[in-house]
Amino acid sequence: MEERESCCNFKNSFKMRTLSGRPFLGMMERRVWRQIFMTEKKRVVEKDGPLKKGDLIVITGGGGFIGGNLALYFRKKGFTNIRAVDKKPLYEWYLHVPGVQNLCLDVSEADNCRRVCAGAVEVYNLAADMGGMGFIERFRIECLRSILINTHMVEAAYEAGARRYFFSSSACAYNTQLQKDPNVRALKESDAYPAMAERGYGWEKLMSEMFCQEYWHERGMKTFIARFHNVYGPHGTWDGGREKAPAAMCRKIIEAIDKKDLRINIWGNGEQTRSFMYIDDCVKGIDRITHCDDLIATPINLGSSELVSINTLVSKVEKIAGVKMKRSYDLSAPQGVAGRNSDNTFIKKMLGWEPATPLDKGLAITYKWIQGQYEARKAGKRVGIG
Ligand SMILES: NC(=O)c1ccc[n+]([C@@H]2O[C@H](COP(=O)([O-])OP(=O)(O)OC[C@H]3O[C@@H](n4cnc5c(N)ncnc54)[C@H](O)[C@@H]3O)[C@@H](O)[C@H]2O)c1
């Protein structure tokens, strides 16, 4: 069995946690670091064998967008023992992947988490009460309550002896003070501290990241933390209030064309900027991050670095749809931070890879999928929207 020092992981994760947000600057910080990690320097990272095709993979939030696509991704890779879990009734799941065991259970309850994790070799925790800006600004308590999911899931995975545990964090964990300008500097991993996360949702993610870090430091379970930046693509939420900007823009334009009323209302002044990651990049990134021992307990950006304004996003959807909309702006609507982008220096260094599907390409696929869903719903068929 190959063993090696895991000191660099501790250092990396400590960088995320220094109050100054800078790595190892002051004497004081160095002393604290030594106190915290002196005993742990002896810890080694045991190399586990590659995941076997029949090993149990558990995915929570499996009825949702990313969880469903992740189950599909692993199934296509030939894994035969996948358990997807969601509290939604089965008919509301976005994807039913053949050959995957689907369980309807609420993983904010500890007993259910134990049941879900029994026998798991790897656990991917993607369950959360979440949505686009309209949802997370309006329902902060629901967002905060996802702490129950993450608290019980990480413990149940540990008790079950899972080898690897993945947690889906978010760019909303970053300090909001750094995101006040649409021409924003891309966010690097250390920008989460000093902490001033997005109210509700962001703080919950930050706290749950810490659980993951401590389950490694104190108990030795290999945990992995990706900070997603806006994910979009087929089988995602596209209506109902939880949808994110790309899906919302596609639906609004599809609806406008259908109703022959080419007007669109945009939240904010449309100058706020974001980057959007296509779902295929997201699931690939989750897999790569979770199987990289140098990233244990180390938060890492998983996002596209292609920054666009919401106005540009609308123009792109207009081009795909072949229409020109009359735009109006709702300045009182929720719009989140002024600008946010993903700095991909760290992921490129660690994985030699970054999410790179061009927005134009991913949007065209997503538009077509939403159009299909819209038409199916209009024809009276049951479709998952959120
Ligand atoms: N989509 C994004 O752009 C984005 C960005 C940053 C972070 N994330 C994170 O990625 C994860 C997946 O997001 P998504 O876009 O697939 O969202 P989603 O809403 O489509 O999926 C989440 C699923 O979790 C389920 N769920 C909620 N509470 C549950 C509970 N108590 N027990 C069991 N299931 C429960 C929901 O029913 C839903 O199906 C979440 O943790 C989210 O915070 C997503």
The ligand as a Gaussian input file, in Angstrom:
#p B3LYP/6-31G(d) Opt

LIG

0 1
 N      -27.477000      24.353000     -10.078000
 C      -26.562000      25.226000      -9.732000
 O      -26.298000      26.170000     -10.482000
 C      -25.829000      25.103000      -8.438000
 C      -24.886000      26.080000      -8.089000
 C      -24.194000      25.975000      -6.887000
 C      -24.432000      24.892000      -6.052000
 N      -25.353000      23.960000      -6.407000
 C      -25.590000      22.842000      -5.484000
 O      -25.626000      21.618000      -6.196000
 C      -26.565000      20.715000      -5.585000
 C      -27.545000      20.233000      -6.616000
 O      -28.227000      21.338000      -7.191000
 P      -29.291000      21.183000      -8.353000
 O      -29.121000      22.307000      -9.268000
 O      -29.280000      19.806000      -8.866000
 O      -30.633000      21.445000      -7.540000
 P      -32.023000      20.693000      -7.631000
 O      -32.988000      21.515000      -6.835000
 O      -32.374000      20.375000      -9.033000
 O      -31.723000      19.336000      -6.874000
 C      -31.658000      19.223000      -5.482000
 C      -32.528000      18.055000      -5.091000
 O      -32.410000      17.842000      -3.692000
 C      -33.657000      17.366000      -3.236000
 N      -33.778000      17.561000      -1.801000
 C      -33.920000      18.737000      -1.129000
 N      -34.022000      18.495000       0.175000
 C      -33.954000      17.156000       0.325000
 C      -34.026000      16.296000       1.446000
 N      -34.195000      16.792000       2.675000
 N      -33.950000      14.963000       1.262000
 C      -33.793000      14.442000       0.018000
 N      -33.731000      15.217000      -1.097000
 C      -33.814000      16.541000      -0.924000
 C      -34.662000      18.202000      -4.005000
 O      -35.944000      17.564000      -4.012000
 C      -34.022000      18.298000      -5.363000
 O      -34.518000      17.318000      -6.249000
 C      -27.181000      21.483000      -4.423000
 O      -26.491000      21.198000      -3.249000
 C      -26.933000      22.932000      -4.795000
 O      -26.910000      23.774000      -3.670000
 C      -26.055000      24.033000      -7.568000

